[in-house]
Amino acid sequence: MAWDFAAAAAASVRVLLVHGTDDDVVPLAQGRGAQRALERQGVDVTWIEAPAAHDLAALLATAGGPLVDALA
């Protein structure tokens, strides 16, 4: 899949990346790499790490405050 990062940056697309620090499916370094790659292309990225595994419900529960702030 090809993405047009320049167009996303020009359109002021905001990206929220939330990653569990205990994720054993997608390495934390891969998530951080995605954050850096997007930022290098000028995309507005909010990055949140939370103490959770590869489980969306647990991740949302542990990221509560920062996640709510990011969505505001």
MODELLER restraints for C-alpha pairs under 7 A, 6 or more apart:
rsr = mdl.restraints
at = mdl.atoms
rsr.add(forms.Gaussian(group=physical.xy_distance, feature=features.Distance(at['CA:5:A'], at['CA:41:A']), mean=5.98, stdev=0.5))
rsr.add(forms.Gaussian(group=physical.xy_distance, feature=features.Distance(at['CA:5:A'], at['CA:43:A']), mean=6.93, stdev=0.5))
rsr.add(forms.Gaussian(group=physical.xy_distance, feature=features.Distance(at['CA:6:A'], at['CA:41:A']), mean=6.36, stdev=0.5))
rsr.add(forms.Gaussian(group=physical.xy_distance, feature=features.Distance(at['CA:8:A'], at['CA:43:A']), mean=6.46, stdev=0.5))
rsr.add(forms.Gaussian(group=physical.xy_distance, feature=features.Distance(at['CA:9:A'], at['CA:42:A']), mean=5.28, stdev=0.5))
rsr.add(forms.Gaussian(group=physical.xy_distance, feature=features.Distance(at['CA:9:A'], at['CA:43:A']), mean=4.54, stdev=0.5))
rsr.add(forms.Gaussian(group=physical.xy_distance, feature=features.Distance(at['CA:13:A'], at['CA:43:A']), mean=6.66, stdev=0.5))
rsr.add(forms.Gaussian(group=physical.xy_distance, feature=features.Distance(at['CA:13:A'], at['CA:44:A']), mean=6.67, stdev=0.5))
rsr.add(forms.Gaussian(group=physical.xy_distance, feature=features.Distance(at['CA:14:A'], at['CA:43:A']), mean=6.80, stdev=0.5))
rsr.add(forms.Gaussian(group=physical.xy_distance, feature=features.Distance(at['CA:14:A'], at['CA:44:A']), mean=4.99, stdev=0.5))
rsr.add(forms.Gaussian(group=physical.xy_distance, feature=features.Distance(at['CA:14:A'], at['CA:45:A']), mean=6.02, stdev=0.5))
rsr.add(forms.Gaussian(group=physical.xy_distance, feature=features.Distance(at['CA:15:A'], at['CA:44:A']), mean=6.17, stdev=0.5))
rsr.add(forms.Gaussian(group=physical.xy_distance, feature=features.Distance(at['CA:15:A'], at['CA:45:A']), mean=4.79, stdev=0.5))
rsr.add(forms.Gaussian(group=physical.xy_distance, feature=features.Distance(at['CA:15:A'], at['CA:46:A']), mean=6.26, stdev=0.5))
rsr.add(forms.Gaussian(group=physical.xy_distance, feature=features.Distance(at['CA:16:A'], at['CA:45:A']), mean=5.91, stdev=0.5))
rsr.add(forms.Gaussian(group=physical.xy_distance, feature=features.Distance(at['CA:16:A'], at['CA:46:A']), mean=4.91, stdev=0.5))
rsr.add(forms.Gaussian(group=physical.xy_distance, feature=features.Distance(at['CA:16:A'], at['CA:47:A']), mean=6.23, stdev=0.5))
rsr.add(forms.Gaussian(group=physical.xy_distance, feature=features.Distance(at['CA:17:A'], at['CA:46:A']), mean=6.18, stdev=0.5))
rsr.add(forms.Gaussian(group=physical.xy_distance, feature=features.Distance(at['CA:17:A'], at['CA:47:A']), mean=4.98, stdev=0.5))
rsr.add(forms.Gaussian(group=physical.xy_distance, feature=features.Distance(at['CA:17:A'], at['CA:48:A']), mean=6.27, stdev=0.5))
rsr.add(forms.Gaussian(group=physical.xy_distance, feature=features.Distance(at['CA:18:A'], at['CA:47:A']), mean=6.04, stdev=0.5))
rsr.add(forms.Gaussian(group=physical.xy_distance, feature=features.Distance(at['CA:18:A'], at['CA:48:A']), mean=4.75, stdev=0.5))
rsr.add(forms.Gaussian(group=physical.xy_distance, feature=features.Distance(at['CA:18:A'], at['CA:49:A']), mean=5.86, stdev=0.5))
rsr.add(forms.Gaussian(group=physical.xy_distance, feature=features.Distance(at['CA:19:A'], at['CA:28:A']), mean=6.92, stdev=0.5))
rsr.add(forms.Gaussian(group=physical.xy_distance, feature=features.Distance(at['CA:19:A'], at['CA:31:A']), mean=6.70, stdev=0.5))
rsr.add(forms.Gaussian(group=physical.xy_distance, feature=features.Distance(at['CA:19:A'], at['CA:48:A']), mean=6.40, stdev=0.5))
rsr.add(forms.Gaussian(group=physical.xy_distance, feature=features.Distance(at['CA:19:A'], at['CA:49:A']), mean=5.03, stdev=0.5))
rsr.add(forms.Gaussian(group=physical.xy_distance, feature=features.Distance(at['CA:19:A'], at['CA:50:A']), mean=6.35, stdev=0.5))
rsr.add(forms.Gaussian(group=physical.xy_distance, feature=features.Distance(at['CA:20:A'], at['CA:49:A']), mean=5.76, stdev=0.5))
rsr.add(forms.Gaussian(group=physical.xy_distance, feature=features.Distance(at['CA:20:A'], at['CA:50:A']), mean=4.99, stdev=0.5))
rsr.add(forms.Gaussian(group=physical.xy_distance, feature=features.Distance(at['CA:20:A'], at['CA:51:A']), mean=5.57, stdev=0.5))
rsr.add(forms.Gaussian(group=physical.xy_distance, feature=features.Distance(at['CA:20:A'], at['CA:52:A']), mean=4.46, stdev=0.5))
rsr.add(forms.Gaussian(group=physical.xy_distance, feature=features.Distance(at['CA:20:A'], at['CA:53:A']), mean=5.21, stdev=0.5))
rsr.add(forms.Gaussian(group=physical.xy_distance, feature=features.Distance(at['CA:20:A'], at['CA:54:A']), mean=6.45, stdev=0.5))
rsr.add(forms.Gaussian(group=physical.xy_distance, feature=features.Distance(at['CA:20:A'], at['CA:59:A']), mean=6.18, stdev=0.5))
rsr.add(forms.Gaussian(group=physical.xy_distance, feature=features.Distance(at['CA:21:A'], at['CA:28:A']), mean=6.19, stdev=0.5))
rsr.add(forms.Gaussian(group=physical.xy_distance, feature=features.Distance(at['CA:21:A'], at['CA:49:A']), mean=6.17, stdev=0.5))
rsr.add(forms.Gaussian(group=physical.xy_distance, feature=features.Distance(at['CA:21:A'], at['CA:50:A']), mean=5.84, stdev=0.5))
rsr.add(forms.Gaussian(group=physical.xy_distance, feature=features.Distance(at['CA:21:A'], at['CA:51:A']), mean=5.16, stdev=0.5))
rsr.add(forms.Gaussian(group=physical.xy_distance, feature=features.Distance(at['CA:21:A'], at['CA:52:A']), mean=5.87, stdev=0.5))
rsr.add(forms.Gaussian(group=physical.xy_distance, feature=features.Distance(at['CA:21:A'], at['CA:53:A']), mean=6.69, stdev=0.5))
rsr.add(forms.Gaussian(group=physical.xy_distance, feature=features.Distance(at['CA:22:A'], at['CA:51:A']), mean=6.26, stdev=0.5))
rsr.add(forms.Gaussian(group=physical.xy_distance, feature=features.Distance(at['CA:22:A'], at['CA:52:A']), mean=5.30, stdev=0.5))
rsr.add(forms.Gaussian(group=physical.xy_distance, feature=features.Distance(at['CA:22:A'], at['CA:53:A']), mean=4.44, stdev=0.5))
rsr.add(forms.Gaussian(group=physical.xy_distance, feature=features.Distance(at['CA:23:A'], at['CA:52:A']), mean=6.65, stdev=0.5))
rsr.add(forms.Gaussian(group=physical.xy_distance, feature=features.Distance(at['CA:23:A'], at['CA:53:A']), mean=3.97, stdev=0.5))
rsr.add(forms.Gaussian(group=physical.xy_distance, feature=features.Distance(at['CA:23:A'], at['CA:54:A']), mean=4.63, stdev=0.5))
rsr.add(forms.Gaussian(group=physical.xy_distance, feature=features.Distance(at['CA:24:A'], at['CA:53:A']), mean=6.59, stdev=0.5))
rsr.add(forms.Gaussian(group=physical.xy_distance, feature=features.Distance(at['CA:24:A'], at['CA:54:A']), mean=6.56, stdev=0.5))
rsr.add(forms.Gaussian(group=physical.xy_distance, feature=features.Distance(at['CA:25:A'], at['CA:54:A']), mean=6.31, stdev=0.5))
rsr.add(forms.Gaussian(group=physical.xy_distance, feature=features.Distance(at['CA:35:A'], at['CA:45:A']), mean=6.63, stdev=0.5))
rsr.add(forms.Gaussian(group=physical.xy_distance, feature=features.Distance(at['CA:35:A'], at['CA:47:A']), mean=6.94, stdev=0.5))
rsr.add(forms.Gaussian(group=physical.xy_distance, feature=features.Distance(at['CA:39:A'], at['CA:45:A']), mean=6.42, stdev=0.5))
rsr.add(forms.Gaussian(group=physical.xy_distance, feature=features.Distance(at['CA:50:A'], at['CA:59:A']), mean=6.39, stdev=0.5))
rsr.add(forms.Gaussian(group=physical.xy_distance, feature=features.Distance(at['CA:50:A'], at['CA:62:A']), mean=6.01, stdev=0.5))
rsr.add(forms.Gaussian(group=physical.xy_distance, feature=features.Distance(at['CA:50:A'], at['CA:63:A']), mean=5.33, stdev=0.5))
rsr.add(forms.Gaussian(group=physical.xy_distance, feature=features.Distance(at['CA:51:A'], at['CA:62:A']), mean=6.53, stdev=0.5))
rsr.add(forms.Gaussian(group=physical.xy_distance, feature=features.Distance(at['CA:52:A'], at['CA:58:A']), mean=6.01, stdev=0.5))
rsr.add(forms.Gaussian(group=physical.xy_distance, feature=features.Distance(at['CA:52:A'], at['CA:59:A']), mean=5.23, stdev=0.5))
rsr.add(forms.Gaussian(group=physical.xy_distance, feature=features.Distance(at['CA:52:A'], at['CA:62:A']), mean=6.98, stdev=0.5))
